[in-house]
Amino acid sequence: MENRQMSLFPSEDKSIPPQQLIVKKEVTLRDIPGLRYIENYITEDEQSKLLAHVDKELWLKDLKRRVQHYGFKYNYKARKVDMSMRVGELPEWLKILSVELYEKGYMPKVADQVIVNEYLPGQGISAHIDCEPCFQDTIASLSLGSSCIMNFTHKLDKTKKYPVMLDPGSLIVLSDEARYNWLHEIPVRKSDMWEGVKYPRQRRVSLTFRKVIVG
Ligand SMILES: O=C(O)CCC(=O)C(=O)O
């Protein structure tokens, strides 16, 4: 976001409005090593600004859900990305976030590829592990607009399955085991049950940051 004056992180600075002082809580899951979940990574205001950027851009409509690809186009069918798929630098509003993810230690390198996914109620993404030869270890995904449950299933032992509630404004980071040994999916449904409460889904947009392996 150009000229962004806000930090993504809470601060003691009394001049910062209360909305930006929401506590950022990080959760790691004992059963899924390498999975980090950061609540309130960005504020509601920052979500709205990011959504405004997203909504100015063109959507690709070749999947069941709409997507946008930045940096490199990813070929879902061939599970491939190479220099011929380079579509240019990340736009400034994504570059700022990529650099922040690196500087705050969430990603070991600055991401050079971002996929924006849009999920309307009733849309999801099937269980998968992100292409191993295409992208480096750590992958980070920012949720905007709506909550949803993401299920993690161990690739060798399908009885190991854990739902993780992704709140709007949260960040999820997959590295090591979580990146390579666990499938993640967003079930196709219109609402999620979490701790006995029903959460109807609204439009959710995610920004997923990756570092491409080239050559
Ligand atoms: O929507 C998300 O948070 C995850 C997206 C995802 O898994 C993908 O693009 O491969």
The ligand as an SDF file (V2000), in Angstrom:
LIG
                    3D

 10  9  0  0  0  0  0  0  0  0999 V2000
   -6.8450  -19.3610    0.2570 O   0  0  0  0  0  0  0  0  0  0  0  0
   -5.8700  -19.6960    0.9020 C   0  0  0  0  0  0  0  0  0  0  0  0
   -5.5980  -19.2130    2.0070 O   0  0  0  0  0  0  0  0  0  0  0  0
   -4.9530  -20.7770    0.3910 C   0  0  0  0  0  0  0  0  0  0  0  0
   -4.7370  -20.7500   -1.0690 C   0  0  0  0  0  0  0  0  0  0  0  0
   -4.0120  -21.9690   -1.5510 C   0  0  0  0  0  0  0  0  0  0  0  0
   -3.9160  -22.9620   -0.8930 O   0  0  0  0  0  0  0  0  0  0  0  0
   -3.3980  -21.9510   -2.8760 C   0  0  0  0  0  0  0  0  0  0  0  0
   -3.4970  -20.9620   -3.6150 O   0  0  0  0  0  0  0  0  0  0  0  0
   -2.7670  -22.9720   -3.2290 O   0  0  0  0  0  0  0  0  0  0  0  0
  1  2  2  0
  2  3  1  0
  2  4  1  0
  4  5  1  0
  5  6  1  0
  6  7  2  0
  6  8  1  0
  8  9  2  0
  8 10  1  0
M  END
$$$$
